[in-house]
Amino acid sequence: TKPAMLPRRVAPLRRSFGRVVRRQYGGGRLPEPSGAAAADAEPNNWPVLAGSVLACSMVAAGIAARSDWLMKRVQACMDSPPADGTSLFQIGGLMAAFTIAQLPADDLKLRLLGSGAARSWGRLVASFEADVQQVALGAMTALLEGPAPLAAFHKSGELYQAYLDALPPVLHASPTATPLNDSELLLDALRLTAALATHPAFEHAAGDAWFYERMLEQAAPATDFDQLAGLYWSCAAAAAARRRDVARGMLGNPTVTRYLVHLAPPAGDEPGV
């Protein structure tokens, strides 16, 4: 059976980037009006800004997808994560890059994977900004959707390492992000963990067993309230357990072991029983 990406529960694109725009231009970051203008001013205009940036980025994505030069310019936006003072133009470029990654075109995704997009998005995951992390991880997941991109991923040891290097930041909380508390980010992280564990390079890799154990340990509590998280967690655990050192770490971790037992089917439900 050919490996396949787990089905995705898609979050609205506008919501993901609405948070980025709101962080930059909401909550009092815009110049405050004074006098009579203050009474008539909108308290928060981030929804309008988010919608405008989304519309412009979708147009830019469609154009950039047909032009190598424009695609490189859009991808360059991924090297400058949004921060205080970031312009709407820069955020629009980041959104366009994200939109391009979502387009259902295998040849386009192959071009992106070959041009280092996975590394670029991976650097954004390490930004430790919750909203940027969700966008970046969503783009990395989307790049592997489709038979051709996933096949290219499984043939490339470099892509395996790029994805493996990108995921550890989601295991660490910071003052601006507690990544695995976000349900969509957690599901994408588990999908990518399962994809990594089915990669041929996984069977001979060394020094990464800690990552699979920690990912399963930290993601396990989500299976109590999200059935899809339970499915993704089980798939990631089953794939990772193929390697002896990873399986040993899983069995030696009380949290992982408890959820393995919890998610196992009752004895009477096993095939042939």
C-alpha positions in Angstrom: 0.0 0.0 0.0 1.4 3.4 -1.0 1.8 5.9 1.9 -0.8 8.7 1.9 -1.3 11.8 4.0 -4.1 11.6 6.6 -7.2 13.6 5.6 -7.1 17.2 6.7 -9.7 19.2 8.7 -9.3 22.5 6.9 -9.4 25.7 8.9 -10.6 28.8 7.1 -7.7 30.6 5.5 -9.1 34.0 6.6 -9.1 32.9 10.2 -5.4 31.9 10.1 -4.3 35.2 8.6 -6.9 37.3 10.4 -4.9 36.6 13.6 -1.7 37.7 12.0 -3.3 41.0 10.8 -5.0 41.5 14.1 -1.8 41.1 16.0 -0.1 43.8 13.8 -3.0 46.2 13.4 -5.5 45.4 16.1 -5.4 45.9 19.8 -4.3 49.5 19.7 -1.3 49.2 17.3 -2.9 51.5 14.8 -2.4 55.3 15.4 -5.2 56.3 17.8 -7.6 59.0 16.5 -8.3 61.9 18.7 -11.2 64.4 19.3 -14.4 63.9 17.3 -12.8 61.4 15.0 -12.3 59.0 17.9 -16.0 58.7 18.5 -16.6 57.8 14.9 -13.6 55.4 14.6 -14.0 51.7 14.4 -12.6 50.0 17.5 -10.9 47.3 15.5 -10.5 47.3 11.7 -8.5 44.1 11.5 -11.4 42.1 9.8 -11.4 44.5 6.9 -7.7 44.5 6.6 -7.6 40.7 6.8 -10.2 40.4 4.1 -8.4 42.8 1.8 -5.0 41.1 2.3 -6.6 37.7 1.6 -8.2 38.9 -1.6 -5.0 40.5 -2.9 -2.9 37.5 -1.9 -5.2 35.1 -3.8 -4.8 37.2 -6.9 -1.0 37.3 -6.4 -0.8 33.6 -5.8 -2.6 32.9 -9.1 -0.2 35.1 -10.9 2.9 34.0 -9.1 2.1 30.3 -9.8 2.6 31.0 -13.5 5.8 33.0 -13.1 9.1 31.7 -11.7 10.3 35.2 -11.0 7.2 36.2 -9.1 7.2 32.9 -7.2 10.7 33.6 -6.0 9.6 37.1 -4.8 6.6 35.7 -3.0 8.8 32.9 -1.4 11.2 35.6 -0.2 8.4 36.9 2.1 8.7 33.6 4.0 12.2 34.7 5.1 10.8 37.7 7.0 8.3 36.6 9.7 5.7 39.2 10.7 6.9 41.3 13.6 5.9 44.6 15.1 5.9 47.2 12.3 5.5 44.6 9.5 3.7 46.2 6.5 0.5 44.9 5.0 2.5 44.3 1.8 4.8 41.9 3.7 1.9 40.1 5.3 0.2 39.9 1.9 3.3 38.3 0.5 3.3 35.7 3.2 -0.4 35.0 2.6 0.3 34.6 -1.1 3.0 32.1 -0.4 0.6 30.2 1.9 -2.1 30.3 -0.8 0.3 29.0 -3.4 1.1 26.0 -1.1 -2.6 25.3 -0.8 -3.3 25.1 -4.6 -4.2 21.6 -5.7 -1.5 21.4 -8.4 1.1 18.6 -7.9 3.6 20.2 -10.4 3.5 23.5 -8.5 4.1 21.7 -5.2 7.0 19.8 -6.7 8.5 23.1 -7.8 8.1 24.5 -4.3 9.6 21.4 -2.6 12.5 21.6 -5.0 13.1 25.3 -4.4 13.5 25.0 -0.6 10.0 26.0 0.4 10.0 23.4 3.2 13.1 24.9 4.8 11.7 28.4 4.5 8.4 27.5 6.1 10.3 25.5 8.8 12.2 28.7 9.8 8.8 30.3 10.4 7.7 27.5 12.6 10.7 28.4 14.8 9.5 32.0 15.1 7.6 31.0 18.3 4.7 33.2 17.3 1.5 31.1 17.6 -0.3 32.5 14.6 2.7 32.4 12.3 3.5 28.8 13.5 0.0 27.7 12.5 0.3 29.3 9.1 3.7 27.8 8.4 2.9 24.3 9.6 -0.3 24.4 7.6 1.7 25.3 4.5 4.2 22.5 5.1 1.4 20.0 5.5 -0.3 21.2 2.3 2.9 20.8 0.3 2.8 17.0 0.8 -0.9 16.6 -0.2 -1.1 14.8 -3.4 0.5 11.6 -4.7 3.4 13.2 -6.6 4.5 15.6 -3.8 4.3 12.8 -1.2 6.3 10.4 -3.5 8.9 13.1 -4.0 9.1 13.6 -0.2 9.7 9.8 0.3 12.5 9.8 -2.2 14.4 12.7 -0.7 16.5 12.4 2.5 17.0 16.2 2.4 13.2 16.8 2.6 13.0 14.2 5.5 15.6 16.3 7.4 13.9 19.6 6.5 10.6 18.4 8.0 12.3 16.8 11.0 14.2 20.0 11.8 11.0 22.1 11.5 8.8 20.3 14.0 10.7 20.4 17.4 9.7 24.1 18.0 6.1 23.0 18.4 7.1 21.0 21.4 8.3 24.0 23.3 6.0 26.7 24.9 7.0 30.3 24.9 5.5 33.6 26.2 3.8 34.0 22.8 2.9 30.4 21.9 1.8 27.1 23.4 1.7 25.3 20.0 0.1 22.0 20.8 -2.8 23.7 22.6 -4.0 24.8 19.1 -6.1 22.0 17.7 -5.4 22.7 14.0 -1.7 23.0 14.6 -1.7 19.8 16.7 -3.4 17.9 13.9 -1.0 19.1 11.3 2.0 18.3 13.6 0.6 14.7 14.0 0.0 14.3 10.2 3.6 15.3 9.6 4.9 13.1 12.3 3.1 10.1 10.7 4.5 11.1 7.3 8.1 11.3 8.7 7.7 7.9 10.4 6.7 6.3 7.0 9.7 7.8 5.2 12.4 5.3 4.2 15.0 7.5 5.9 13.2 7.0 9.2 14.2 3.3 9.4 17.9 4.1 9.4 17.9 7.5 11.2 19.6 7.9 14.6 19.3 10.5 17.3 15.7 11.5 16.6 13.8 8.9 18.8 13.3 11.6 21.5 11.3 13.7 19.0 8.7 11.0 18.3 8.4 10.1 22.0 7.9 13.8 23.0 5.5 14.5 20.2 3.3 11.5 21.2 3.6 12.4 24.9 2.6 16.0 24.5 -0.2 15.3 21.9 -1.7 12.4 23.9 -4.1 14.5 26.1 -5.8 15.9 23.0 -7.1 12.5 22.2 -9.5 12.7 25.2 -11.6 15.4 23.6 -10.9 15.2 19.8 -11.6 12.0 18.0 -9.6 13.1 14.9 -6.6 13.8 17.2 -7.0 10.2 18.5 -6.9 8.8 14.9 -3.9 10.9 13.9 -2.1 10.1 17.2 -2.7 6.3 16.7 -1.4 6.5 13.1 1.7 8.4 14.1 2.3 6.0 17.0 1.9 2.9 14.8 4.2 4.2 12.2 6.9 5.3 14.7 6.8 2.0 16.5 8.3 0.3 13.5 11.8 1.3 14.7 13.0 -0.5 17.8 14.6 2.4 19.6 11.5 4.6 19.1 9.2 1.7 20.3 11.4 1.2 23.4 11.1 4.9 24.2 7.3 4.9 23.7 6.9 1.9 26.0 9.2 3.5 28.6 7.1 6.6 28.7 4.1 6.3 31.1 1.9 8.9 29.3 2.4 7.3 25.9 1.9 3.8 27.3 -1.3 4.8 29.0 -2.8 6.3 25.9 -1.7 3.3 23.8 -3.8 1.1 26.1 -6.6 3.6 26.2 -6.9 3.8 22.4 -6.5 0.1 21.8 -9.8 -1.6 20.8 -11.5 -3.9 23.4 -10.5 -7.6 23.1 -13.9 -8.5 21.7 -13.5 -6.0 18.8 -10.3 -7.4 17.5 -10.6 -9.1 14.0 -11.2 -12.8 14.2 -12.4 -12.7 17.9 
